[in-house]
Amino acid sequence: MVGLSKPSPSSDPIKASRPITPPGPPINPKLKDKTKESADLVWTKPLKDGGSPILGYIVECQKSGTTQWNRINKDELIRQCAFRVPGLIEGNEYKFRIKAVNIVGEGEPRELPETVLAKDILSPPEISLDVTCRDLITVRVGQTIRITGKVKGRPDPEITWSKDGKVLVQEKHVEILHDLPNVELQVKEAKRSDHGKYIIAAKNSCGQAQAFAIVNVLDRPGPCQNLKISYVTKDSCMISWESPVDNGGSEITNYIVEYRQPNQRGWSIVSSDITKRLVKANLVENREYFFRVCAENKIGPGPCIETKTPILAINPIDKPGEPENLHIAEKGKTFVYLKWRRPDYDGGSPNLSYHVERKLKDSDEWERVHKGSIKETHYMVDKCVENKIYQFRVQTKNEAGESNWVKTAEVVVKEDLQKPVLDLKLSGVLTVKAGDTIRIEAGVRGKPQPEIVWAKDKDATDLTRSPRVSIENTSDMSKFVLTKSRRTDGGKYVITATNAAGSFVAYATVIVLDKPGPVRNLKVTDISSDRCTVTWDPPEDDGGCEIQNYILEKCESKRMVWSTFSSSVLTNYAKVTRLIEGNEYIFRVRAENKMGTGPPTETHPIIAKTKYDRPGRPDPPDVTRVSKEEMTVVWNPPEYDGGKSITGYILEKKEKRSLRWVPVTKTPIPERRKKVTNLFPGHEYQFRVSAENEVGLGEPSLPSRPVIAKDPIGKIPLYFSVLFQYPPGKPEVIDVTKSTASLVWTRPKHDGGSKLIGYFVEACKLPGDKWVRCNTTPYQIPQEEYTVTDLEENAQYQFRAIAKTAVNISRPSEPSDPVTIHPENGKEYKSI
């Protein structure tokens, strides 16, 4: 064996992978929809793609009676799992199958399980309005009316909208949206006239359908009708009118009546709370008046209707008005007792009298039943025939004549049952003191004798079972007695008289006066070192009479001895003074009325101390300008203002070797700068400053550096430290978006002797050397970080920072590394 030969040349590179095969058949092909000319097919992609992505699908069709399969999509593959087969012949039957295609070729076909007959699917229209449109649709004027629903049918129905028999068409005011099956009608900026019945109709070759919606458009009511002024006297008139034709879609809740004199522009209200359409207006004699009326519903008042000519308030010579409320108050076997009320309008004469007449039912002649005139508003008509039917009438008379007659209804004169009547022997409200006896009496009339029931607040149980209550009933009187009354016994007592003719209810209101209850929500606020404010709400029960005053007491927790701070507090609060700082106090308050003093309510313990402090110590002041007789001193406010605004500063000076500080001014300085004059040339001075707020004067600052009072060379005023030498650290870009960059940097190593107040940030777009400032004041950047905005996407920038103190500005920092402005897909950004 001699050895091995040299190796052969290497083969071409190959990639180890699974062999690719044609895809499997599509899954679950089926018919989704069809017409006489087309069929819509859908399917699911194969379970196996043969190792290569599915490139598309082929749909083939076979006409019934043939064996040939024809490819439908000849030019390109179908990318989706759905396809509409066009070009079918109506009445023919077809079979369909689908193949999947990958890079190797066509896969095994899958055939639809059923044959397809080329024929339209027909169905009559169906209309379903949205649930919000089935009941009454209510909108306000100016809003949009929306009626939505769904319409189904094959073929697609023709849809029309109409209102009150008029077909609606698309216009600026009306918008019709049809995207079957969804339909919508919009009536924009609805007017009152748009209310009514809206009908949607759908029609196709299979039938038709209708649906409707009722729309109410709410608006203010229209103007009232037929405004009339009648019964004018020297001090009054009657105003009447009719309701508006259009109530605005909601019930009229009120009428507003106003008047004015011709020489006035403003209207005065006669009444703004009227539900009836007749009102009496009070006037001033010999003055003219215009009147106007408007109706009001829940939307608001409508337009007014006005009188065209003024009326003059004088007494006319006129006949009086008719008697009011004529009725039969009582009747017996041979009599009828009539009652009425004096008319509202007396015709300008207070001297009124009345005439009363009667007639039998079948008679046409009226018989006067008295001699002369009647001055009273009641009359007993006697000598009637029992069981006969009569009618009665009454008229008013004055010097000008007689009014129209007012008639009663026909009535049979006979003895009737008398409905109970209660005459409560109580005028107004019964008020008693707690512990006193409550007595209520009521006169009783009625036939037969009424049964009397006493109840309180619609509950008779407490009255009948209470041992403190006694009730005594006689033929014409009922007496109620309750002993040892309590505050809870106050309320409305209901007396009910009942017999076969009906019932009568009377009410008696009883107030039991007692001491007031405890005050509520007692709080201590505005606590300071020597004072506080105590507030409370009135008692829930004032004892039935007005609270006269409150009694405020205090005590120190360590002593627990109560002392009266004030026994005549008239308000629901009191400012307590002369507290001792650091002591703990408790307060209590009692309400007092004319019956006495109520129980006390106590506060939780509080400590007398202020919540504000004196200001903190400012930084040492700086001397910014020096001459031989004056210096300009500037300073910054303290970091802590004590919780109250700084009201001023006290600036003091001293010579370097002196121990005594001397105020520069007699009053606090409101600014943070002061020119100090009258200095001695060649002397060396120091300054310190103290801040002051409402609490007091804070600690003084540390002294400023010593400065000699002398003129600078050449008599040019000397300004100290325009720039200090230490710049901020080099900025680092930590985040970038398509228009912003976020920077951080470090503070300067030294602040030049004055407190840093902020930074300026500048940007330079590359290539270039022009630096542009990104913020207007250093107060916008108090910390060593900033996000620069409004940057140009894909542009390259550098950034630098400049520190600012109260009097100095630093050199610019070293520029940042160049950075390109573009998003980094949410990843943390690092500088280029």
WOQUIZI-V83735 format. One record per helix or strand. SS is the DSSP state (hx for helix, st for strand). FROM is the first residue (numbers start at 1). TO is the last residue. Records with the same first field share a line. If there is no record, write none. Layout:
SS=FROM-TO / FROM-TO
//
This chain:
st=27-34 / 39-44 / 56-63 / 70-71 / 78-78 / 82-85 / 93-101 / 106-106 / 110-111 / 116-117 / 123-129 / 137-140 / 145-154 / 158-163 / 166-167 / 174-179 / 182-187 / 196-204 / 207-218 / 225-230 / 236-242 / 254-260 / 268-274 / 278-282 / 288-297 / 300-301 / 305-306 / 311-312 / 324-331 / 336-341 / 353-360 / 367-368 / 374-374 / 378-381 / 389-398 / 401-402 / 406-407 / 411-412 / 418-424 / 430-433 / 438-447 / 451-456 / 459-459 / 469-473 / 477-482 / 491-499 / 502-513 / 520-525 / 532-537 / 549-556 / 563-569 / 573-576 / 584-593 / 596-597 / 601-602 / 606-607 / 622-626 / 631-634 / 648-655 / 662-663 / 669-669 / 673-676 / 684-692 / 697-697 / 707-708 / 718-719 / 723-724 / 732-736 / 741-744 / 756-766 / 771-773 / 785-788 / 796-805 / 809-810 / 819-820
hx=131-133 / 192-194 / 461-465 / 487-489 / 713-715 / 778-780
//
